[in-house]
């Protein structure tokens, strides 16, 4: 399992790197990505579960869905998705990195 806080979008560069700021005031959720998730595979496999709100994140296109109704409520900016992608590709969870690599053609933000 990987868990990270998505910083304020102004702290992320267009390449998905985080600026080194002295203080972080805002964030855009704490997201958790599991190697294997017991819930049904919605919106995608793999996907993110927001810890601090009832939301799911499609890791291929950045769509955020509200729960339990599974309605598309917003799309994360490309630079935020690049940040998430960079965090995931640095992890040692082969199941997650291999799925993203194998399905790279589905990723809309790279």
N, C-alpha and C positions, 0 to 999 in steps of 0.2 A: 504494500500500500504506500502511496505517495501522498503527502499532504503539504500544501503550501498556501500562502496568502497572496492573492493577486493584488499588487499595489495599485495606487491611483494611476490612471492611464497616462497622466502627464509625467510620470516617473519612468516610463518605458520608451525607449528609442524605437525608431521605425524598424530596426533589425531585431527587435525583441529582447534587447539587453536592458537591464535596470540601471538607471542613473544612480550614482552613489550620492544620496542626499543625507544631510545631517539628521533629519527627522521626517518620519512618515506620519502624516496626519490622517489621511483617508485610505481606505482599501476597498476593493471590489469583490470581497468574499473570500472565504477560506474554502478551498476546493480539495476534494479527496478523490484519487483515482486508484481503484483496486486492480490487482492482477486478475481476480475473478470476482464478479459481483453477483450476489445471490438474487438480485431483482431481475425482472425480465430485461432483455437487452434493448432498452429504450433510453436515449434516442439513438445510440450507436454503441458499438463495441470496439474499442473501449470508450468510456464516457466518464465525465466528472460528476460527482455528487457534491453539492454545496453544503457545507457543514452548518453555516450560520443562517441559512434560508432554505425553504423547500424548493430547490431548483436542481435541474440537471443540465449538463453541458455536453453538446456534441463536439468531440475533439477534432472532427474533420472539417466542420464549417463554422464553428463558433456560435451556433444557435443555442440560446438558453431557453429552457422550458420550465414553466411553473408546474408545481405538483399540488394536488394529485390529478389535475385536469389535463396535463401534458399539452398546454397551449404555448406556442412560441411567443415569448414576451420581449425578446431583444436579441441582437447579435453583437457579440463582443467585437471590438475593433481588431483589425488585422495585427496591429502591433501587440495587442494583449494576447492574441492567440499564438503569435510567434514567441512571446515570453513563455507561455505555458508549454509550447512545443519544445523550446530549448531546455526548460526544466525537466521535462519528461525524458528527453534524449540523453540527459546527463545521468539519469538514474541507472541503477543496476538491475532493474526489473526487466528481464529479457522478454517476458510475455508481452509487456506493454510496448517496448521499443520495437519489437519485431512486428507487432500488428500495425503500428504507425508506419514503419518502413515498407511493409508489404502492401499497404493501402495508400501509399504516398499520392497516387493519382487521384484519390478522393479528397485530398486536403486542398481547400480553396484559398488559403491565406499565404502559402509559401511562394 
